Amino acid sequence: MRVTFVHADGKGRTEAQANPGDVLLDVAQAHLMPLEGTCEGQMACSTCHVIVARDDFDRLPPASEEEEDMLDLAAGARRTSRLSCQIVLTEDLDGLTVHIPAESRNMQGPR
């Protein structure tokens, strides 16, 4: 299945191949997207915040209350914001497009 990451500058794109069951954060990091994921998916931070394309947002399961609380802390959050650590890819999400927020910071440095 395919996932498209739109770079923070809005110009570049990275097409990624993924498998059902993959976590979006892991796919993003494997393709060198600047998403930190400091809490390793425990919903204790918002460093893996992404903005889901409007056309794709309704294909996702609803965010939990805990995820919504963390998104309230995310810089530049929008109506279609989600934590990439909480998106488990399924066949129904093939072709998903997400935008890397301009406010994202990668404090892990180069890999």
C-alpha positions as CSV (number, residue, x, y, z in Angstrom):
1,M,0.0,0.0,0.0
2,R,1.1,3.6,-0.6
3,V,1.4,6.6,1.7
4,T,2.4,10.1,0.5
5,F,4.1,12.5,2.9
6,V,4.0,16.1,1.8
7,H,7.1,17.9,3.1
8,A,6.7,20.9,5.5
9,D,7.6,23.3,2.7
10,G,4.6,22.1,0.8
11,K,6.7,21.5,-2.3
12,G,8.4,18.1,-1.8
13,R,6.7,14.8,-1.6
14,T,7.8,11.4,-0.5
15,E,6.0,8.3,-1.7
16,A,6.3,5.4,0.8
17,Q,5.3,1.8,0.5
18,A,3.8,0.3,3.7
19,N,2.1,-2.9,4.8
20,P,-1.2,-3.3,6.6
21,G,-0.5,-3.2,10.3
22,D,2.3,-0.7,10.0
23,V,2.2,2.3,12.3
24,L,2.3,5.6,10.3
25,L,5.0,7.0,12.6
26,D,7.3,4.1,11.8
27,V,6.7,4.4,8.1
28,A,7.4,8.2,8.3
29,Q,10.7,7.7,10.3
30,A,11.8,4.9,7.9
31,H,11.5,7.5,5.1
32,L,13.4,10.2,7.0
33,M,10.4,12.4,7.7
34,P,11.1,14.8,10.6
35,L,8.7,13.3,13.1
36,E,10.2,12.6,16.5
37,G,7.8,10.4,18.4
38,T,9.6,11.1,21.6
39,C,7.2,9.1,23.8
40,E,7.3,6.1,21.5
41,G,3.6,5.9,20.9
42,Q,2.5,6.3,24.5
43,M,0.5,9.5,23.8
44,A,2.6,11.5,26.2
45,C,3.8,14.1,23.6
46,S,2.7,15.5,20.2
47,T,6.0,15.3,18.4
48,C,4.6,12.9,15.8
49,H,1.7,15.3,14.8
50,V,0.7,15.2,11.1
51,I,-2.0,16.9,9.2
52,V,-4.1,14.4,7.2
53,A,-5.3,15.5,3.8
54,R,-9.0,16.5,4.0
55,D,-10.1,13.9,1.5
56,D,-8.5,11.1,3.6
57,F,-9.4,12.3,7.1
58,D,-12.8,10.6,7.2
59,R,-11.2,7.2,6.3
60,L,-9.4,7.2,9.7
61,P,-11.0,5.8,12.8
62,P,-11.9,8.6,15.2
63,A,-9.2,9.8,17.6
64,S,-9.4,8.8,21.2
65,E,-10.0,11.3,23.9
66,E,-6.3,10.9,25.0
67,E,-5.1,11.6,21.4
68,E,-7.4,14.7,21.2
69,D,-5.9,16.0,24.5
70,M,-2.3,15.6,23.1
71,L,-3.3,17.3,19.8
72,D,-4.5,20.3,21.8
73,L,-0.7,20.7,22.7
74,A,0.6,20.3,19.1
75,A,2.0,23.4,17.4
76,G,-0.1,24.3,14.4
77,A,-2.8,21.7,15.0
78,R,-5.7,21.8,12.6
79,R,-9.1,20.1,12.3
80,T,-7.5,17.2,10.4
81,S,-4.5,16.8,12.7
82,R,-3.7,13.4,14.1
83,L,-0.8,11.7,16.0
84,S,1.0,9.4,13.5
85,C,1.8,7.0,16.3
86,Q,-2.0,6.3,16.6
87,I,-2.6,5.5,13.0
88,V,-2.4,1.8,12.2
89,L,-2.4,1.4,8.4
90,T,-5.1,-0.8,6.9
91,E,-5.9,-1.7,3.3
92,D,-8.7,0.9,3.5
93,L,-6.0,3.6,4.0
94,D,-4.1,2.8,0.8
95,G,-3.2,6.1,-0.9
96,L,-3.3,8.1,2.4
97,T,-1.7,11.6,2.2
98,V,-0.4,13.4,5.2
99,H,1.4,16.7,5.5
100,I,4.3,17.3,7.8
101,P,3.6,20.5,9.8
102,A,5.9,23.4,9.3
103,E,6.2,23.6,13.1
104,S,7.6,20.1,13.4
105,R,11.1,19.7,14.9
106,N,13.3,16.7,14.8
107,M,15.4,16.8,17.9
108,Q,16.9,13.3,17.3
109,G,19.2,14.6,14.7
110,P,20.3,12.7,11.5
111,R,20.0,9.0,11.5
